[in-house]
Amino acid sequence: MVKEKHYFRPEWTCGRYDRAHGAAIMYNLLEGMSFYYEDVSAEVVGSILSVERNSAFTLGGLSKQTDVREDCLDPFLGELERYGLLTRKVPSQEEIAERRSLLKAERRQQVADSINALHEMTIVGNASAERAYSERVGGLTSVMLELTYRCSERCMHCYNPGAARNNNETSKRGMRKELTLDDYKKLLDELVGMGITKVCLTGGDPFSKNIVWDIMDYLYRKEIAVDIFTNGISVVGDVGRLAAYYPRTIGISLYSDVPEVHDSITRVRGSHDKIVAFIAECSDYALPMLLKCCIMKPNVSTYHTVKTVARRYGALPQFDLNVTDSVEGDRSPSKFLRLEHEQLEIVLRDKDLSYYISGDGVKEMVRHEGGIMCDAGLNTLCITPEGNVQPCCAFPLKLGNVRETSVSDLLNGNKELKWWRRRTLGDCADCYKHPYCAYCEMCVGNNYIAHGNPLVASENNCFLAKERYGLAVKMQEGYDPLQGKDLETALSEIKCEIRKFGRTPSVNHREDARINGVSENYSCNLQNT
């Protein structure tokens, strides 16, 4: 007699099945990976997701439930087992700890072998699965919750409203009426009913809000994948509690592995050592980590040391060259912290940056005028600490407030959002019309912050595109910004004088529930649809 095969859905899995569209996404949160399935495969995954975590089902039972023959199901379930989405028994805590230990070693080896290869496998792989699911089912699939703007650090480049730039200014980041736990439970119930698969908890620092653990617990029980962006200072010594919720990714801000450089940016003495201690603890639990580093004048000579920390602890470094201005119009970050021309040319030769200029030739401008500008407001939204709904944390167009109306009503009834969702790249006022546009990683939020209109190119976006294009042209003619030196030597020779600076207020478009300069066209568009 052949023994019936039993499988278990482990506690580190979650996902979503959309029967109407024949699509499913399933997460292996232990490894920070996601997998997309369609049609019959999606139906099978949906049946597995209906089983409670750490509960059993049989091959024969699943076959009857899905009307798929056992000999067809068997190899598919074997594949799911290899992906860590199924187990043959309920893993004990000791076995989970052993899995984490093996993952820890694997991650460190993967980063040591190639930062870019690990990026392709994790970040790109997850994005591909999540995008495929979103495109198939449509509607809202992910939400960013800015739980609070309060933070244990005081970063000089912080783009949140009310951030101070020096010790003589008073921070106003905490001066707002924040949502309560009951507010979040009501909101999350609605979002789950709308079909979301993932939530990102951010701030400020989410651990500056005392109900963050209750929110994570609620999300875990609702089987929603969770990303967390934090500095980790408040969680040092308590990472085991965090690991029990299996966060999909933890984004950790680290600006240099030189303590005095990092601390000069956060303006909190000792913050570097606490953050590295948090990273080390996360590594011990094999939590998937991104080390987020904005490259600015204060850290331009030492930002590359973040790669050393990444290799040491099996994390993936993620560098940004776009010094974003405040969402409420303070332009001091780009004015005082953005790299100068000569500094940028050196940094753009770093192969571990998405902005890298290879010197293999100048990219041709390819126009995709019918394509969407970004996902903001399409299948993702951001909700601020006080409950304002906006397309993205960097695109602060106020669409409404969850205390006053439901998210579904906002999505269906907001005229500004309706207008935005119909825009394509071809609607941009001056984009994709110049050779340097081929090098633009456009942020519509930067456009909106600068002009109150996401279709008008911001100086911040264009500056970086022009710098990248200019270097590509010069290198094609034989120019070497490193002058024959290796990257780290060239970086070490950069000298930056960082003088004290304060806020440089400009027009604040953050509280507008409108898009500047488009009202007449917008009304016409509504009449024509």
Number of C-alpha atoms within 10 A of each C-alpha: 3 4 5 10 12 14 21 22 25 22 22 25 26 26 25 26 26 18 14 7 14 18 25 29 24 26 26 23 24 27 24 23 23 24 20 21 20 20 14 14 18 22 21 23 25 23 15 23 20 13 13 14 18 17 14 18 16 13 18 16 14 17 17 12 12 16 11 16 13 15 10 10 18 14 11 14 18 15 13 16 16 11 16 19 27 24 20 13 14 18 15 9 9 9 11 16 15 13 16 19 15 12 21 22 15 14 25 19 16 19 23 18 12 13 21 16 12 20 18 12 12 17 15 13 16 18 14 15 19 22 16 19 25 22 12 15 19 14 16 20 24 23 24 24 23 23 28 27 25 23 20 17 18 21 19 21 24 21 22 21 19 20 25 21 23 16 12 8 11 11 16 14 17 16 12 11 10 17 16 13 15 10 13 19 15 12 17 20 13 15 21 17 9 14 18 22 26 23 24 22 23 22 25 28 23 25 25 18 16 10 15 16 15 13 18 21 15 17 20 20 12 15 20 25 30 23 21 24 23 24 28 26 24 18 18 17 11 13 20 14 11 16 14 14 20 24 24 25 22 25 22 24 21 27 29 27 20 15 15 16 19 25 21 18 23 22 18 15 15 14 23 25 16 17 21 21 17 22 29 19 19 25 25 19 23 27 28 26 26 23 22 21 20 21 24 26 20 21 23 24 23 19 26 23 16 23 22 17 20 23 20 17 25 31 33 28 27 22 21 14 18 19 22 25 23 28 26 21 21 25 23 22 22 18 14 19 20 23 22 13 12 11 20 21 21 21 26 22 20 16 14 17 17 14 20 15 22 15 17 10 13 21 14 11 14 11 14 12 15 11 11 16 21 16 13 21 23 21 19 21 23 24 24 24 22 18 23 19 25 25 24 21 22 23 25 26 29 21 24 21 17 22 13 10 10 15 22 13 11 18 20 10 12 13 17 18 22 17 17 18 16 11 18 16 17 18 16 18 12 12 20 19 14 10 16 23 24 20 24 19 14 19 19 23 24 26 21 26 28 26 20 23 23 25 24 18 21 20 13 20 20 18 14 23 20 18 19 23 20 16 24 24 16 15 18 14 11 9 13 16 20 16 10 8 11 10 18 17 11 17 20 11 9 14 12 15 7 10 7 10 14 17 17 15 12 14 13 17 23 21 14 13 17 18 21 13 11 14 13 8 11 17 12 11 12 11 8 7 5
